[in-house]
Amino acid sequence: MKKILLFVTSMILSNLVFAQKQDTRYFEMRIYYCEPGRLPNLLTRFREHTTKIFERHGMTNIGYWVPVQNDKNALYYVLAYPSKEARETSWKNFGADLEWKSVRTESEKDGKIVSKVESIFMNATDFSPKIKEKQKNPERMFELRIYTATPNNIENVLTRFRDHTVKLFKKHGMENIAYWKSIEKDTTQSKLVYILAHKSEEAGKASFDAFRKDEKWIKVRDESEKNGKIVSKVESIYMKPTDFSTIK
């Protein structure tokens, strides 16, 4: 009985420590699609002004990336806020900021820069590593991956990642940067959104080839899909960090 109590106590303490490590911030991935030829103007505006104004209004710059195959002239970036409510206040104050108004007007004197903006709101998963902001690593290639689960299977996808996939990625030379669960407006189930880092695009593809052939992964995949597929769609985008990204 004493051994059982000690075991239960140990598990509770372990879970408490694990819970304390979870990032409870409110995250937003923003995707800006630029007018033809205007992406350099957007990058200049972010580099010289926008990121600093964001910080002044309580937003944390996590990272900024440009897709390798960028036919849509896009910029992807992630911000963090203390809460959803803080996010609303920060953006309200940002929009009213006199410096921002002046910068926007000056930067758009030759025409509109951004044609469309998309947002993905997210919470960190309980297995996401601590985001190492302002890293001084040699520049890496990043990969954004978004998983759409089959109906009612997002928790099974998360369990597979938590218990197995994240460790296998590391085994095959992939660096786990962050894992999030999207927050959907309607009854649509959440998606898994995550970012990996590789030495290069070629290294990333080689790592995934080795991962898919790994006998442990094959066993895990087959066991998790014994009642049917749990992932219906996988999106992958290789991205380069901008020169002003906090993560490179």
C-alpha positions in Angstrom: 0.0 0.0 0.0 2.8 2.4 0.9 4.5 1.7 -2.5 1.2 2.4 -4.3 0.8 5.7 -2.4 4.4 6.7 -3.2 3.8 5.9 -6.9 0.6 7.9 -7.0 2.2 10.9 -5.3 5.1 10.7 -7.7 2.8 10.7 -10.7 0.8 13.7 -9.4 4.0 15.7 -8.7 5.3 14.8 -12.1 2.1 15.9 -13.8 2.1 19.2 -11.8 5.7 19.9 -12.9 4.8 19.1 -16.5 1.7 21.3 -16.4 3.7 24.2 -15.1 6.0 24.0 -18.1 3.2 24.3 -20.6 3.1 27.6 -22.4 -0.3 29.2 -21.6 0.1 32.2 -23.9 -2.4 32.9 -26.7 -0.7 32.5 -30.1 -1.6 33.9 -33.5 -0.1 32.9 -36.9 -0.6 35.7 -39.4 -0.2 35.2 -43.1 0.2 38.3 -45.3 -0.3 38.0 -49.0 1.3 41.0 -50.9 0.4 42.8 -54.1 2.8 41.8 -56.9 6.3 43.0 -56.3 5.5 44.5 -52.9 6.8 41.8 -50.6 10.2 43.7 -50.2 8.3 46.8 -49.1 6.4 44.8 -46.5 9.6 43.2 -45.2 11.2 46.7 -44.9 8.2 48.0 -43.0 8.4 45.1 -40.5 12.2 45.3 -40.2 12.3 49.0 -39.5 9.1 49.7 -37.7 6.3 47.1 -37.2 8.1 44.6 -35.0 9.2 47.4 -32.6 5.7 48.8 -32.5 4.3 45.3 -31.8 6.6 45.0 -28.8 5.6 48.4 -27.5 2.0 47.2 -27.4 2.7 44.0 -25.5 3.0 41.6 -28.4 5.8 39.1 -28.5 7.5 38.5 -31.8 8.1 34.7 -32.1 9.3 34.3 -35.7 9.0 35.6 -39.2 9.4 33.5 -42.4 9.1 33.6 -46.1 8.1 30.4 -48.0 10.8 29.0 -50.3 8.2 28.5 -53.0 6.5 31.8 -52.7 4.2 32.3 -55.7 1.7 34.0 -53.4 4.1 36.7 -52.2 3.5 35.7 -48.6 5.0 36.5 -45.2 4.2 34.1 -42.3 4.7 35.2 -38.7 3.8 34.2 -35.2 2.9 36.5 -32.3 2.2 35.6 -28.7 0.0 37.4 -26.2 -0.7 36.9 -22.5 -4.3 36.1 -23.3 -7.1 36.5 -25.9 -8.2 39.7 -24.2 -4.7 41.1 -24.2 -4.5 40.4 -27.9 -7.6 42.4 -28.6 -6.3 45.4 -26.5 -2.9 45.2 -28.2 -4.2 45.3 -31.7 -6.6 48.1 -30.8 -3.8 50.2 -29.4 -1.5 49.3 -32.4 -4.1 50.5 -34.9 -4.4 53.8 -33.0 -0.6 54.3 -32.7 0.4 57.6 -34.4 3.8 56.2 -35.4 2.1 53.2 -37.1 -0.3 55.4 -38.9 2.5 57.5 -40.2 4.6 54.5 -41.2 1.7 52.9 -43.0 0.8 56.0 -45.0 4.4 56.6 -46.0 5.0 53.0 -47.0 1.9 52.9 -49.1 2.3 56.2 -51.0 3.2 54.2 -54.1 0.3 51.7 -53.7 -1.2 49.1 -51.5 1.2 46.5 -50.1 -0.9 43.8 -48.5 -3.9 42.3 -50.5 -5.1 39.8 -47.9 -4.4 38.8 -44.3 -5.2 35.4 -42.7 -5.0 34.4 -39.0 -4.8 31.1 -37.2 -5.4 31.4 -33.5 -3.7 28.7 -31.4 -2.9 27.3 -28.0 0.4 25.5 -27.3 0.0 21.7 -26.8 1.1 20.1 -23.6 4.1 18.5 -25.4 5.3 21.6 -27.2 8.9 22.4 -26.2 9.8 25.8 -24.7 10.1 28.2 -27.6 13.7 29.4 -27.7 13.3 33.0 -28.8 16.2 35.1 -30.1 18.3 32.1 -30.8 21.8 32.7 -32.3 21.9 29.4 -34.2 23.3 29.3 -37.7 20.4 30.0 -40.1 18.2 26.9 -40.5 15.4 25.9 -42.8 12.0 25.8 -41.2 9.0 23.6 -42.1 5.5 24.5 -41.2 3.2 21.5 -41.1 -0.6 21.5 -40.6 -2.5 18.3 -39.9 -6.2 18.0 -40.5 -7.6 15.0 -38.6 -10.3 12.7 -39.7 -13.6 13.3 -37.9 -13.3 13.2 -34.1 -9.6 12.1 -34.2 -7.6 15.2 -33.4 -7.0 13.9 -29.8 -5.7 10.7 -31.2 -3.3 12.6 -33.5 -2.1 14.6 -30.5 -1.6 11.5 -28.4 0.5 9.9 -31.2 2.7 13.0 -31.4 2.9 13.3 -27.6 3.8 9.6 -27.0 5.9 8.8 -30.1 6.2 11.2 -33.1 8.0 14.1 -31.4 10.7 11.7 -30.1 11.1 10.0 -33.4 11.5 13.3 -35.2 14.4 14.2 -32.9 15.9 10.7 -33.5 16.0 11.5 -37.2 17.7 14.9 -36.9 14.6 17.1 -36.9 14.4 19.9 -34.4 11.0 20.4 -32.7 10.4 24.2 -32.5 6.7 24.4 -31.4 3.4 22.5 -31.5 0.0 24.2 -31.4 -3.6 23.3 -31.5 -5.7 25.7 -33.6 -8.7 27.4 -32.2 -11.6 27.2 -34.6 -14.6 29.6 -34.6 -17.3 27.1 -35.3 -17.8 23.4 -34.6 -14.9 22.4 -36.9 -12.3 20.4 -34.9 -8.9 21.8 -34.2 -5.9 21.2 -36.4 -2.4 20.4 -35.3 0.0 23.2 -36.4 3.7 22.8 -35.8 7.1 24.0 -36.9 10.3 21.9 -37.4 13.8 23.1 -38.2 16.3 21.4 -40.5 19.8 22.2 -41.7 18.4 22.5 -45.2 15.3 21.6 -47.2 17.3 18.5 -48.6 18.1 17.5 -45.0 14.5 17.8 -44.0 13.3 15.6 -46.8 16.0 13.0 -46.0 15.0 13.0 -42.4 11.4 12.4 -43.3 12.4 9.6 -45.6 14.3 7.9 -42.8 11.4 8.6 -40.3 8.8 6.9 -42.6 11.0 3.8 -42.9 11.6 3.6 -39.1 10.2 0.3 -37.8 9.1 1.8 -34.6 7.2 4.5 -36.5 5.5 1.9 -38.7 4.4 0.0 -35.7 3.1 3.1 -33.9 1.3 4.3 -37.1 -0.4 0.9 -37.7 -1.5 0.6 -34.1 -2.9 4.1 -34.0 -4.8 3.5 -37.2 -6.2 0.0 -36.5 -9.7 1.6 -36.5 -9.0 3.7 -39.6 -6.9 6.7 -40.7 -6.6 9.5 -38.1 -5.1 12.2 -40.5 -7.0 13.3 -43.6 -4.6 16.0 -44.9 -1.0 17.1 -44.3 0.2 20.6 -45.5 3.9 21.2 -45.6 5.6 24.5 -46.3 9.4 25.0 -46.3 10.3 28.5 -45.1 13.4 30.7 -44.7 13.6 33.1 -41.7 13.7 36.8 -42.4 16.8 38.7 -41.3 14.8 40.3 -38.5 13.2 37.1 -37.2 13.7 36.4 -33.6 14.1 32.7 -34.4 16.6 31.8 -37.2 
